[in-house]
Amino acid sequence: MAAMNIECTAVIQHRGKWWIGWVEEVPGVNSQARTRPALLSNLRSALREAIELHRKQALEGLEIPAP
């Protein structure tokens, strides 16, 4: 499978000791971490997993959640 470069909008907030964030374009892609770099890494990982799952669901003919 070829690599794909896409741009998404990550909403990031610092609340107390935690950084929280989510990707606006993909429902369910959210995370939290103690540091901003860790949060960004978590969000990238969650986004990759969501895209992989949606791709698999599409190939199997399953319904993919709308954004």
mmCIF file of the N, C-alpha and C atoms, coordinates in Angstrom:
data_MODEL
# 
_entry.id   MODEL 
# 
loop_
_atom_site.group_PDB 
_atom_site.id 
_atom_site.type_symbol 
_atom_site.label_atom_id 
_atom_site.label_alt_id 
_atom_site.label_comp_id 
_atom_site.label_asym_id 
_atom_site.label_entity_id 
_atom_site.label_seq_id 
_atom_site.pdbx_PDB_ins_code 
_atom_site.Cartn_x 
_atom_site.Cartn_y 
_atom_site.Cartn_z 
_atom_site.occupancy 
_atom_site.B_iso_or_equiv 
_atom_site.pdbx_formal_charge 
_atom_site.auth_seq_id 
_atom_site.auth_comp_id 
_atom_site.auth_asym_id 
_atom_site.auth_atom_id 
_atom_site.pdbx_PDB_model_num 
ATOM 1   N N  . MET A 1 1  ? 0.838   -1.162 0.000  1.00 0.00 ? 1  MET A N  1 
ATOM 2   C CA . MET A 1 1  ? 0.000   0.000  0.000  1.00 0.00 ? 1  MET A CA 1 
ATOM 3   C C  . MET A 1 1  ? 0.894   1.240  0.000  1.00 0.00 ? 1  MET A C  1 
ATOM 4   N N  . ALA A 1 2  ? 0.565   2.200  -0.853 1.00 0.00 ? 2  ALA A N  1 
ATOM 5   C CA . ALA A 1 2  ? 1.347   3.419  -0.977 1.00 0.00 ? 2  ALA A CA 1 
ATOM 6   C C  . ALA A 1 2  ? 1.042   4.381  0.170  1.00 0.00 ? 2  ALA A C  1 
ATOM 7   N N  . ALA A 1 3  ? 2.046   5.145  0.551  1.00 0.00 ? 3  ALA A N  1 
ATOM 8   C CA . ALA A 1 3  ? 1.844   6.152  1.592  1.00 0.00 ? 3  ALA A CA 1 
ATOM 9   C C  . ALA A 1 3  ? 0.978   7.277  1.048  1.00 0.00 ? 3  ALA A C  1 
ATOM 10  N N  . MET A 1 4  ? 0.206   7.865  1.936  1.00 0.00 ? 4  MET A N  1 
ATOM 11  C CA . MET A 1 4  ? -0.703  8.922  1.533  1.00 0.00 ? 4  MET A CA 1 
ATOM 12  C C  . MET A 1 4  ? -0.507  10.114 2.461  1.00 0.00 ? 4  MET A C  1 
ATOM 13  N N  . ASN A 1 5  ? -0.431  11.292 1.892  1.00 0.00 ? 5  ASN A N  1 
ATOM 14  C CA . ASN A 1 5  ? -0.326  12.505 2.704  1.00 0.00 ? 5  ASN A CA 1 
ATOM 15  C C  . ASN A 1 5  ? -1.664  13.213 2.683  1.00 0.00 ? 5  ASN A C  1 
ATOM 16  N N  . ILE A 1 6  ? -2.254  13.391 3.855  1.00 0.00 ? 6  ILE A N  1 
ATOM 17  C CA . ILE A 1 6  ? -3.512  14.113 3.959  1.00 0.00 ? 6  ILE A CA 1 
ATOM 18  C C  . ILE A 1 6  ? -3.377  15.169 5.042  1.00 0.00 ? 6  ILE A C  1 
ATOM 19  N N  . GLU A 1 7  ? -4.193  16.187 4.955  1.00 0.00 ? 7  GLU A N  1 
ATOM 20  C CA . GLU A 1 7  ? -4.215  17.219 5.984  1.00 0.00 ? 7  GLU A CA 1 
ATOM 21  C C  . GLU A 1 7  ? -5.539  17.152 6.703  1.00 0.00 ? 7  GLU A C  1 
ATOM 22  N N  . CYS A 1 8  ? -5.478  17.168 8.028  1.00 0.00 ? 8  CYS A N  1 
ATOM 23  C CA . CYS A 1 8  ? -6.662  17.172 8.869  1.00 0.00 ? 8  CYS A CA 1 
ATOM 24  C C  . CYS A 1 8  ? -6.509  18.269 9.912  1.00 0.00 ? 8  CYS A C  1 
ATOM 25  N N  . THR A 1 9  ? -7.623  18.632 10.517 1.00 0.00 ? 9  THR A N  1 
ATOM 26  C CA . THR A 1 9  ? -7.621  19.665 11.536 1.00 0.00 ? 9  THR A CA 1 
ATOM 27  C C  . THR A 1 9  ? -7.630  19.019 12.918 1.00 0.00 ? 9  THR A C  1 
ATOM 28  N N  . ALA A 1 10 ? -6.572  19.251 13.679 1.00 0.00 ? 10 ALA A N  1 
ATOM 29  C CA . ALA A 1 10 ? -6.509  18.758 15.049 1.00 0.00 ? 10 ALA A CA 1 
ATOM 30  C C  . ALA A 1 10 ? -6.852  19.907 15.987 1.00 0.00 ? 10 ALA A C  1 
ATOM 31  N N  . VAL A 1 11 ? -7.833  19.689 16.825 1.00 0.00 ? 11 VAL A N  1 
ATOM 32  C CA . VAL A 1 11 ? -8.177  20.660 17.859 1.00 0.00 ? 11 VAL A CA 1 
ATOM 33  C C  . VAL A 1 11 ? -7.434  20.224 19.119 1.00 0.00 ? 11 VAL A C  1 
ATOM 34  N N  . ILE A 1 12 ? -6.639  21.138 19.660 1.00 0.00 ? 12 ILE A N  1 
ATOM 35  C CA . ILE A 1 12 ? -5.778  20.803 20.802 1.00 0.00 ? 12 ILE A CA 1 
ATOM 36  C C  . ILE A 1 12 ? -6.020  21.810 21.917 1.00 0.00 ? 12 ILE A C  1 
ATOM 37  N N  . GLN A 1 13 ? -6.191  21.279 23.130 1.00 0.00 ? 13 GLN A N  1 
ATOM 38  C CA . GLN A 1 13 ? -6.411  22.140 24.289 1.00 0.00 ? 13 GLN A CA 1 
ATOM 39  C C  . GLN A 1 13 ? -5.570  21.646 25.464 1.00 0.00 ? 13 GLN A C  1 
ATOM 40  N N  . HIS A 1 14 ? -5.083  22.593 26.245 1.00 0.00 ? 14 HIS A N  1 
ATOM 41  C CA . HIS A 1 14 ? -4.327  22.268 27.453 1.00 0.00 ? 14 HIS A CA 1 
ATOM 42  C C  . HIS A 1 14 ? -5.243  22.507 28.641 1.00 0.00 ? 14 HIS A C  1 
ATOM 43  N N  . ARG A 1 15 ? -5.541  21.435 29.369 1.00 0.00 ? 15 ARG A N  1 
ATOM 44  C CA . ARG A 1 15 ? -6.446  21.535 30.521 1.00 0.00 ? 15 ARG A CA 1 
ATOM 45  C C  . ARG A 1 15 ? -5.768  20.937 31.752 1.00 0.00 ? 15 ARG A C  1 
ATOM 46  N N  . GLY A 1 16 ? -5.383  21.795 32.655 1.00 0.00 ? 16 GLY A N  1 
ATOM 47  C CA . GLY A 1 16 ? -4.691  21.334 33.856 1.00 0.00 ? 16 GLY A CA 1 
ATOM 48  C C  . GLY A 1 16 ? -3.385  20.652 33.488 1.00 0.00 ? 16 GLY A C  1 
ATOM 49  N N  . LYS A 1 17 ? -3.216  19.409 33.933 1.00 0.00 ? 17 LYS A N  1 
ATOM 50  C CA . LYS A 1 17 ? -2.000  18.646 33.635 1.00 0.00 ? 17 LYS A CA 1 
ATOM 51  C C  . LYS A 1 17 ? -2.090  17.884 32.316 1.00 0.00 ? 17 LYS A C  1 
ATOM 52  N N  . TRP A 1 18 ? -3.210  17.988 31.631 1.00 0.00 ? 18 TRP A N  1 
ATOM 53  C CA . TRP A 1 18 ? -3.435  17.174 30.435 1.00 0.00 ? 18 TRP A CA 1 
ATOM 54  C C  . TRP A 1 18 ? -3.558  18.017 29.183 1.00 0.00 ? 18 TRP A C  1 
ATOM 55  N N  . TRP A 1 19 ? -3.093  17.455 28.076 1.00 0.00 ? 19 TRP A N  1 
ATOM 56  C CA . TRP A 1 19 ? -3.352  17.960 26.735 1.00 0.00 ? 19 TRP A CA 1 
ATOM 57  C C  . TRP A 1 19 ? -4.404  17.034 26.142 1.00 0.00 ? 19 TRP A C  1 
ATOM 58  N N  . ILE A 1 20 ? -5.456  17.614 25.588 1.00 0.00 ? 20 ILE A N  1 
ATOM 59  C CA . ILE A 1 20 ? -6.489  16.810 24.945 1.00 0.00 ? 20 ILE A CA 1 
ATOM 60  C C  . ILE A 1 20 ? -6.647  17.280 23.512 1.00 0.00 ? 20 ILE A C  1 
ATOM 61  N N  . GLY A 1 21 ? -7.110  16.386 22.654 1.00 0.00 ? 21 GLY A N  1 
ATOM 62  C CA . GLY A 1 21 ? -7.293  16.786 21.265 1.00 0.00 ? 21 GLY A CA 1 
ATOM 63  C C  . GLY A 1 21 ? -8.115  15.789 20.494 1.00 0.00 ? 21 GLY A C  1 
ATOM 64  N N  . TRP A 1 22 ? -8.585  16.244 19.338 1.00 0.00 ? 22 TRP A N  1 
ATOM 65  C CA . TRP A 1 22 ? -9.348  15.390 18.441 1.00 0.00 ? 22 TRP A CA 1 
ATOM 66  C C  . TRP A 1 22 ? -9.171  15.883 17.020 1.00 0.00 ? 22 TRP A C  1 
ATOM 67  N N  . VAL A 1 23 ? -9.462  15.008 16.067 1.00 0.00 ? 23 VAL A N  1 
ATOM 68  C CA . VAL A 1 23 ? -9.381  15.348 14.648 1.00 0.00 ? 23 VAL A CA 1 
ATOM 69  C C  . VAL A 1 23 ? -10.801 15.627 14.177 1.00 0.00 ? 23 VAL A C  1 
ATOM 70  N N  . GLU A 1 24 ? -11.047 16.840 13.729 1.00 0.00 ? 24 GLU A N  1 
ATOM 71  C CA . GLU A 1 24 ? -12.400 17.261 13.372 1.00 0.00 ? 24 GLU A CA 1 
ATOM 72  C C  . GLU A 1 24 ? -13.010 16.427 12.247 1.00 0.00 ? 24 GLU A C  1 
ATOM 73  N N  . GLU A 1 25 ? -12.220 16.038 11.271 1.00 0.00 ? 25 GLU A N  1 
ATOM 74  C CA . GLU A 1 25 ? -12.757 15.381 10.081 1.00 0.00 ? 25 GLU A CA 1 
ATOM 75  C C  . GLU A 1 25 ? -13.083 13.901 10.270 1.00 0.00 ? 25 GLU A C  1 
ATOM 76  N N  . VAL A 1 26 ? -12.579 13.289 11.335 1.00 0.00 ? 26 VAL A N  1 
ATOM 77  C CA . VAL A 1 26 ? -12.768 11.845 11.505 1.00 0.00 ? 26 VAL A CA 1 
ATOM 78  C C  . VAL A 1 26 ? -13.350 11.565 12.899 1.00 0.00 ? 26 VAL A C  1 
ATOM 79  N N  . PRO A 1 27 ? -14.638 11.193 12.951 1.00 0.00 ? 27 PRO A N  1 
ATOM 80  C CA . PRO A 1 27 ? -15.262 10.909 14.246 1.00 0.00 ? 27 PRO A CA 1 
ATOM 81  C C  . PRO A 1 27 ? -14.514 9.806  15.007 1.00 0.00 ? 27 PRO A C  1 
ATOM 82  N N  . GLY A 1 28 ? -14.374 10.003 16.302 1.00 0.00 ? 28 GLY A N  1 
ATOM 83  C CA . GLY A 1 28 ? -13.743 8.986  17.138 1.00 0.00 ? 28 GLY A CA 1 
ATOM 84  C C  . GLY A 1 28 ? -12.243 9.091  17.261 1.00 0.00 ? 28 GLY A C  1 
ATOM 85  N N  . VAL A 1 29 ? -11.624 9.985  16.505 1.00 0.00 ? 29 VAL A N  1 
ATOM 86  C CA . VAL A 1 29 ? -10.174 10.148 16.610 1.00 0.00 ? 29 VAL A CA 1 
ATOM 87  C C  . VAL A 1 29 ? -9.910  11.242 17.637 1.00 0.00 ? 29 VAL A C  1 
ATOM 88  N N  . ASN A 1 30 ? -9.607  10.808 18.863 1.00 0.00 ? 30 ASN A N  1 
ATOM 89  C CA . ASN A 1 30 ? -9.329  11.739 19.953 1.00 0.00 ? 30 ASN A CA 1 
ATOM 90  C C  . ASN A 1 30 ? -8.335  11.088 20.900 1.00 0.00 ? 30 ASN A C  1 
ATOM 91  N N  . SER A 1 31 ? -7.709  11.914 21.728 1.00 0.00 ? 31 SER A N  1 
ATOM 92  C CA . SER A 1 31 ? -6.714  11.376 22.646 1.00 0.00 ? 31 SER A CA 1 
ATOM 93  C C  . SER A 1 31 ? -6.419  12.396 23.736 1.00 0.00 ? 31 SER A C  1 
ATOM 94  N N  . GLN A 1 32 ? -5.619  11.962 24.683 1.00 0.00 ? 32 GLN A N  1 
ATOM 95  C CA . GLN A 1 32 ? -5.099  12.855 25.715 1.00 0.00 ? 32 GLN A CA 1 
ATOM 96  C C  . GLN A 1 32 ? -3.699  12.394 26.073 1.00 0.00 ? 32 GLN A C  1 
ATOM 97  N N  . ALA A 1 33 ? -2.899  13.323 26.585 1.00 0.00 ? 33 ALA A N  1 
ATOM 98  C CA . ALA A 1 33 ? -1.526  12.995 26.984 1.00 0.00 ? 33 ALA A CA 1 
ATOM 99  C C  . ALA A 1 33 ? -1.034  14.066 27.938 1.00 0.00 ? 33 ALA A C  1 
ATOM 100 N N  . ARG A 1 34 ? 0.067   13.783 28.596 1.00 0.00 ? 34 ARG A N  1 
ATOM 101 C CA . ARG A 1 34 ? 0.648   14.752 29.542 1.00 0.00 ? 34 ARG A CA 1 
ATOM 102 C C  . ARG A 1 34 ? 1.439   15.853 28.834 1.00 0.00 ? 34 ARG A C  1 
ATOM 103 N N  . THR A 1 35 ? 1.902   15.576 27.596 1.00 0.00 ? 35 THR A N  1 
ATOM 104 C CA . THR A 1 35 ? 2.664   16.577 26.852 1.00 0.00 ? 35 THR A CA 1 
ATOM 105 C C  . THR A 1 35 ? 2.050   16.769 25.469 1.00 0.00 ? 35 THR A C  1 
ATOM 106 N N  . ARG A 1 36 ? 2.282   17.946 24.895 1.00 0.00 ? 36 ARG A N  1 
ATOM 107 C CA . ARG A 1 36 ? 1.757   18.231 23.552 1.00 0.00 ? 36 ARG A CA 1 
ATOM 108 C C  . ARG A 1 36 ? 2.351   17.295 22.501 1.00 0.00 ? 36 ARG A C  1 
ATOM 109 N N  . PRO A 1 37 ? 3.681   17.064 22.511 1.00 0.00 ? 37 PRO A N  1 
ATOM 110 C CA . PRO A 1 37 ? 4.236   16.134 21.518 1.00 0.00 ? 37 PRO A CA 1 
ATOM 111 C C  . PRO A 1 37 ? 3.640   14.726 21.631 1.00 0.00 ? 37 PRO A C  1 
ATOM 112 N N  . ALA A 1 38 ? 3.425   14.266 22.859 1.00 0.00 ? 38 ALA A N  1 
ATOM 113 C CA . ALA A 1 38 ? 2.827   12.940 23.042 1.00 0.00 ? 38 ALA A CA 1 
ATOM 114 C C  . ALA A 1 38 ? 1.396   12.919 22.514 1.00 0.00 ? 38 ALA A C  1 
ATOM 115 N N  . LEU A 1 39 ? 0.651   14.000 22.735 1.00 0.00 ? 39 LEU A N  1 
ATOM 116 C CA . LEU A 1 39 ? -0.718  14.081 22.220 1.00 0.00 ? 39 LEU A CA 1 
ATOM 117 C C  . LEU A 1 39 ? -0.717  14.015 20.698 1.00 0.00 ? 39 LEU A C  1 
ATOM 118 N N  . LEU A 1 40 ? 0.143   14.780 20.057 1.00 0.00 ? 40 LEU A N  1 
ATOM 119 C CA . LEU A 1 40 ? 0.207   14.769 18.592 1.00 0.00 ? 40 LEU A CA 1 
ATOM 120 C C  . LEU A 1 40 ? 0.550   13.379 18.069 1.00 0.00 ? 40 LEU A C  1 
ATOM 121 N N  . SER A 1 41 ? 1.464   12.713 18.724 1.00 0.00 ? 41 SER A N  1 
ATOM 122 C CA . SER A 1 41 ? 1.817   11.349 18.333 1.00 0.00 ? 41 SER A CA 1 
ATOM 123 C C  . SER A 1 41 ? 0.619   10.417 18.490 1.00 0.00 ? 41 SER A C  1 
ATOM 124 N N  . ASN A 1 42 ? -0.097  10.538 19.612 1.00 0.00 ? 42 ASN A N  1 
ATOM 125 C CA . ASN A 1 42 ? -1.286  9.717  19.841 1.00 0.00 ? 42 ASN A CA 1 
ATOM 126 C C  . ASN A 1 42 ? -2.348  9.969  18.772 1.00 0.00 ? 42 ASN A C  1 
ATOM 127 N N  . LEU A 1 43 ? -2.570  11.247 18.428 1.00 0.00 ? 43 LEU A N  1 
ATOM 128 C CA . LEU A 1 43 ? -3.574  11.582 17.418 1.00 0.00 ? 43 LEU A CA 1 
ATOM 129 C C  . LEU A 1 43 ? -3.198  11.016 16.051 1.00 0.00 ? 43 LEU A C  1 
ATOM 130 N N  . ARG A 1 44 ? -1.920  11.110 15.697 1.00 0.00 ? 44 ARG A N  1 
ATOM 131 C CA . ARG A 1 44 ? -1.479  10.538 14.411 1.00 0.00 ? 44 ARG A CA 1 
ATOM 132 C C  . ARG A 1 44 ? -1.724  9.035  14.381 1.00 0.00 ? 44 ARG A C  1 
ATOM 133 N N  . SER A 1 45 ? -1.401  8.382  15.473 1.00 0.00 ? 45 SER A N  1 
ATOM 134 C CA . SER A 1 45 ? -1.600  6.938  15.562 1.00 0.00 ? 45 SER A CA 1 
ATOM 135 C C  . SER A 1 45 ? -3.083  6.583  15.465 1.00 0.00 ? 45 SER A C  1 
ATOM 136 N N  . ALA A 1 46 ? -3.915  7.308  16.200 1.00 0.00 ? 46 ALA A N  1 
ATOM 137 C CA . ALA A 1 46 ? -5.353  7.052  16.172 1.00 0.00 ? 46 ALA A CA 1 
ATOM 138 C C  . ALA A 1 46 ? -5.926  7.315  14.776 1.00 0.00 ? 46 ALA A C  1 
ATOM 139 N N  . LEU A 1 47 ? -5.430  8.339  14.107 1.00 0.00 ? 47 LEU A N  1 
ATOM 140 C CA . LEU A 1 47 ? -5.895  8.647  12.751 1.00 0.00 ? 47 LEU A CA 1 
ATOM 141 C C  . LEU A 1 47 ? -5.516  7.538  11.787 1.00 0.00 ? 47 LEU A C  1 
ATOM 142 N N  . ARG A 1 48 ? -4.269  7.053  11.869 1.00 0.00 ? 48 ARG A N  1 
ATOM 143 C CA . ARG A 1 48 ? -3.852  5.940  11.009 1.00 0.00 ? 48 ARG A CA 1 
ATOM 144 C C  . ARG A 1 48 ? -4.741  4.714  11.231 1.00 0.00 ? 48 ARG A C  1 
ATOM 145 N N  . GLU A 1 49 ? -5.021  4.405  12.498 1.00 0.00 ? 49 GLU A N  1 
ATOM 146 C CA . GLU A 1 49 ? -5.866  3.248  12.809 1.00 0.00 ? 49 GLU A CA 1 
ATOM 147 C C  . GLU A 1 49 ? -7.284  3.426  12.266 1.00 0.00 ? 49 GLU A C  1 
ATOM 148 N N  . ALA A 1 50 ? -7.835  4.633  12.395 1.00 0.00 ? 50 ALA A N  1 
ATOM 149 C CA . ALA A 1 50 ? -9.190  4.893  11.900 1.00 0.00 ? 50 ALA A CA 1 
ATOM 150 C C  . ALA A 1 50 ? -9.247  4.756  10.383 1.00 0.00 ? 50 ALA A C  1 
ATOM 151 N N  . ILE A 1 51 ? -8.248  5.290  9.689  1.00 0.00 ? 51 ILE A N  1 
ATOM 152 C CA . ILE A 1 51 ? -8.222  5.187  8.230  1.00 0.00 ? 51 ILE A CA 1 
ATOM 153 C C  . ILE A 1 51 ? -8.094  3.728  7.804  1.00 0.00 ? 51 ILE A C  1 
ATOM 154 N N  . GLU A 1 52 ? -7.233  2.986  8.484  1.00 0.00 ? 52 GLU A N  1 
ATOM 155 C CA . GLU A 1 52 ? -7.076  1.562  8.175  1.00 0.00 ? 52 GLU A CA 1 
ATOM 156 C C  . GLU A 1 52 ? -8.388  0.799  8.393  1.00 0.00 ? 52 GLU A C  1 
ATOM 157 N N  . LEU A 1 53 ? -9.069  1.080  9.496  1.00 0.00 ? 53 LEU A N  1 
ATOM 158 C CA . LEU A 1 53 ? -10.344 0.426  9.781  1.00 0.00 ? 53 LEU A CA 1 
ATOM 159 C C  . LEU A 1 53 ? -11.393 0.793  8.743  1.00 0.00 ? 53 LEU A C  1 
ATOM 160 N N  . HIS A 1 54 ? -11.486 2.067  8.387  1.00 0.00 ? 54 HIS A N  1 
ATOM 161 C CA . HIS A 1 54 ? -12.462 2.502  7.386  1.00 0.00 ? 54 HIS A CA 1 
ATOM 162 C C  . HIS A 1 54 ? -12.166 1.875  6.026  1.00 0.00 ? 54 HIS A C  1 
ATOM 163 N N  . ARG A 1 55 ? -10.882 1.759  5.686  1.00 0.00 ? 55 ARG A N  1 
ATOM 164 C CA . ARG A 1 55 ? -10.499 1.124  4.426  1.00 0.00 ? 55 ARG A CA 1 
ATOM 165 C C  . ARG A 1 55 ? -10.944 -0.338 4.425  1.00 0.00 ? 55 ARG A C  1 
ATOM 166 N N  . LYS A 1 56 ? -10.695 -1.024 5.534  1.00 0.00 ? 56 LYS A N  1 
ATOM 167 C CA . LYS A 1 56 ? -11.085 -2.429 5.650  1.00 0.00 ? 56 LYS A CA 1 
ATOM 168 C C  . LYS A 1 56 ? -12.604 -2.578 5.551  1.00 0.00 ? 56 LYS A C  1 
ATOM 169 N N  . GLN A 1 57 ? -13.336 -1.710 6.233  1.00 0.00 ? 57 GLN A N  1 
ATOM 170 C CA . GLN A 1 57 ? -14.790 -1.747 6.186  1.00 0.00 ? 57 GLN A CA 1 
ATOM 171 C C  . GLN A 1 57 ? -15.302 -1.495 4.771  1.00 0.00 ? 57 GLN A C  1 
ATOM 172 N N  . ALA A 1 58 ? -14.683 -0.579 4.055  1.00 0.00 ? 58 ALA A N  1 
ATOM 173 C CA . ALA A 1 58 ? -15.095 -0.282 2.682  1.00 0.00 ? 58 ALA A CA 1 
ATOM 174 C C  . ALA A 1 58 ? -14.861 -1.492 1.785  1.00 0.00 ? 58 ALA A C  1 
ATOM 175 N N  . LEU A 1 59 ? -13.727 -2.170 1.956  1.00 0.00 ? 59 LEU A N  1 
ATOM 176 C CA . LEU A 1 59 ? -13.424 -3.338 1.134  1.00 0.00 ? 59 LEU A CA 1 
ATOM 177 C C  . LEU A 1 59 ? -14.372 -4.495 1.425  1.00 0.00 ? 59 LEU A C  1 
ATOM 178 N N  . GLU A 1 60 ? -14.856 -4.558 2.667  1.00 0.00 ? 60 GLU A N  1 
ATOM 179 C CA . GLU A 1 60 ? -15.781 -5.623 3.050  1.00 0.00 ? 60 GLU A CA 1 
ATOM 180 C C  . GLU A 1 60 ? -17.234 -5.239 2.807  1.00 0.00 ? 60 GLU A C  1 
ATOM 181 N N  . GLY A 1 61 ? -17.461 -4.016 2.332  1.00 0.00 ? 61 GLY A N  1 
ATOM 182 C CA . GLY A 1 61 ? -18.806 -3.574 2.041  1.00 0.00 ? 61 GLY A CA 1 
ATOM 183 C C  . GLY A 1 61 ? -19.588 -3.145 3.263  1.00 0.00 ? 61 GLY A C  1 
ATOM 184 N N  . LEU A 1 62 ? -18.899 -2.858 4.365  1.00 0.00 ? 62 LEU A N  1 
ATOM 185 C CA . LEU A 1 62 ? -19.575 -2.410 5.581  1.00 0.00 ? 62 LEU A CA 1 
ATOM 186 C C  . LEU A 1 62 ? -19.763 -0.895 5.544  1.00 0.00 ? 62 LEU A C  1 
ATOM 187 N N  . GLU A 1 63 ? -20.730 -0.415 6.300  1.00 0.00 ? 63 GLU A N  1 
ATOM 188 C CA . GLU A 1 63 ? -21.002 1.013  6.345  1.00 0.00 ? 63 GLU A CA 1 
ATOM 189 C C  . GLU A 1 63 ? -19.906 1.736  7.106  1.00 0.00 ? 63 GLU A C  1 
ATOM 190 N N  . ILE A 1 64 ? -19.470 2.862  6.575  1.00 0.00 ? 64 ILE A N  1 
ATOM 191 C CA . ILE A 1 64 ? -18.440 3.694  7.198  1.00 0.00 ? 64 ILE A CA 1 
ATOM 192 C C  . ILE A 1 64 ? -19.129 4.897  7.811  1.00 0.00 ? 64 ILE A C  1 
ATOM 193 N N  . PRO A 1 65 ? -18.823 5.244  9.059  1.00 0.00 ? 65 PRO A N  1 
ATOM 194 C CA . PRO A 1 65 ? -19.485 6.392  9.698  1.00 0.00 ? 65 PRO A CA 1 
ATOM 195 C C  . PRO A 1 65 ? -19.224 7.690  8.939  1.00 0.00 ? 65 PRO A C  1 
ATOM 196 N N  . ALA A 1 66 ? -20.240 8.512  8.812  1.00 0.00 ? 66 ALA A N  1 
ATOM 197 C CA . ALA A 1 66 ? -20.088 9.813  8.159  1.00 0.00 ? 66 ALA A CA 1 
ATOM 198 C C  . ALA A 1 66 ? -19.382 10.776 9.105  1.00 0.00 ? 66 ALA A C  1 
ATOM 199 N N  . PRO A 1 67 ? -18.589 11.714 8.541  1.00 0.00 ? 67 PRO A N  1 
ATOM 200 C CA . PRO A 1 67 ? -17.910 12.702 9.401  1.00 0.00 ? 67 PRO A CA 1 
ATOM 201 C C  . PRO A 1 67 ? -18.893 13.655 10.032 1.00 0.00 ? 67 PRO A C  1 
# 
